[in-house]
Amino acid sequence: MNREILRADVQEFIRDNLKADLSRLILKGSPFPDVSIQKIAAQIAGLKTAEKKLPTWFKTPGIIFPPRLNLEQTSSEITAEYKASLISGKTLVDITGGLGIDTFHFSQKVEKVHNFEINKNLAEIAAHNFAVLGANNITPHPKDGLNFLRNTSENFDWIFADPARRDEHGGKVFRFVDCQPDIPANLQLLFEHTQNILIKTSPLLDLSAGIEELQNVAEIHIVAVENEVKELLWLLKKDFSSEEIRIKTINFQKKGKQEFETTLSSKNQDVEYSLPEKYLYEPNAAIMKSGCFAELAEVTATKELHPNSHLYTSPEEKEFPGRCFEVSDLLVFNKAQLKKRFNRKKANITTRNFPESVAEIRKKFKIKEGGKDYLFFTTNLKEEKIVLVCRKL
């Protein structure tokens, strides 16, 4: 870690060039003989990423940012805060510390936190940033967290792990066996030192596969930001043996958050279907990942349009964790009728359980993107292809 980057004049230059074109800036070279323009550009790029992803890091003077790949892989502050809300107690061990975003937020909830990071450079950056942020209850360890657990007799209230999801070639992976460390292979070791384990995994991991590979799963949290699933959180409790696994979905939006909660054991209940009524609902991405479609209908007092559409309807407006619409018209999927109604006009298009893609529909009917109309191309319970013309609530 080049500490010359922390000099006041260098830091001022970095802030002053936050909006600069980095390619052109690099060509100009560094104004400082002891700090390369590449290192400066890396800090500017990190600061740009942090502006939205890590606002505390962005506004705190003296923060050092790691290489871009490490910054891409780290949690955002909003998801780190959510993880921290799930834990409590006096001690926590983060065995895969990384840049330490999660570690820092855990330190706001737990009295003593140990942060382990095997990458020496990243560990040094994290330790520096903890000090700058005033997180004095974090003890950084530039070493392997699993080796520490193998050689200690201490117990902790929590152990957290976020296995690295890149292979030796830098490609993305998501199965436990392909990640480092392999958590299922080391669960016995972890449970020798704690009663509670929290694991972060890729949103691509199949829930049933995760449950099968892990032990004692008590809760699964599916975390989305602006309707994009960012991470799956697995809360494991030692000796937990209930067949009912709690599933919670949360979708953070600019104007609040959408939450939904159920248990895995009730997923096979009967679903009630209906032809489209006055209101239409589209579940958010976190719920789509959960697969808890029957529970959603029951809790929201809505009905599904079709077993494969995952669109919901009701005669009265309901609170719903997703997008809500009022249906203004229902059309049979008919080329002549649609061309007459929407040819060269603007509309927002969604397809669900429909044989043609959005791009194909736009091309066929010459519908431009945008406007106030929302068109849902789908299939009803009679297996008829229909178009629901809606306005967003």
Secondary structure, 3 states (H helix, E strand, C coil): CCHHHHCHHHHHHHHHCCCCCHHHHHHHCCCCCCCCHHHHHHHHHHHHHHHHHCHHHHHCCCCCCCCHHHHHHCCCHHHHHHHHHCCCCCEEEECCCCCCHHHHHHCCCCCEEEEECCCHHHHHHHHHHHHHCCCCCEEEECCCHHHHHHCCCCCECEEEECCECECCCCCECCCHHHCECCCHHHHHHHHCCECEEEEEECCCCCHHHHHHHCCCEEEEEEEEECCEEEEEEEEEECCCCCCCCEEEEEEEECCEEEEEEEEHHHCCCCCCECCCCCEEEEECHHHHHHCCHHHHHHHHCCEECCCCCCCEEECCCCCCCEEEEEEEEEEECCHHHHHHHHCCCEEEEEECCCCCCHHHHHHHHCCEEEEEEEEEEEECCCCCEEEEEEEEC
